[in-house]
């Protein structure tokens, strides 16, 4: 699950970038990444990303 969570996280970052602006799609990917119970380090990175944007 760690690799899958990382992939969703990276995809969400790309979708939420200034160039793309697909925030709803990014939210869905983030929810999917967190729903799979990723390792704590990955979950913290995802949560930091959420609160920084």
N, C-alpha and C positions, 0 to 999 in steps of 0.2 A: 504493500500500500504506500510505502514511502515514495517510491518512484512515481506512482500515479498522482499522489498529492503534489509532488514537486512539479509535475507536468501541468496540472490544473493551475497551480500558483503562477507559473511562468506565463501560461496562456492568459490568465486574468491580468497580470501586469501589462502584457502587450495590448490587451483590449482596452484597458483603462488609460493607456498612454495618451498624451496630449494629441498626438497625430490621429489616433483612432477614435477615442471618445466613446467607445461602446461600454458604458458603465453598467447597464443592466445585464449584459452578457457576462461581464467580469464578475458581477455579484453572484450570478448563477454558478460560475466556475468555482468561486471561492466557497460557496455553500457546499458544493459537491466535494471539494478538497477537504473541508473540515468534517463532513459527515462520515468520512471513512475512517475516523479516528487515527489521524496521522501521528507520527512521532512528535513529541513535545517541541523539539527545536523547529520543525517545519510549521507546526501550528502557531508558534510564537511569531515566526516570520510573516505568516499570512495575516495574523492579527495586527501586527505592526503596519503592514501594508494597508490594511483596511483603515486604520485610524490616521494614517498619514495623508490620505487622499480625501 
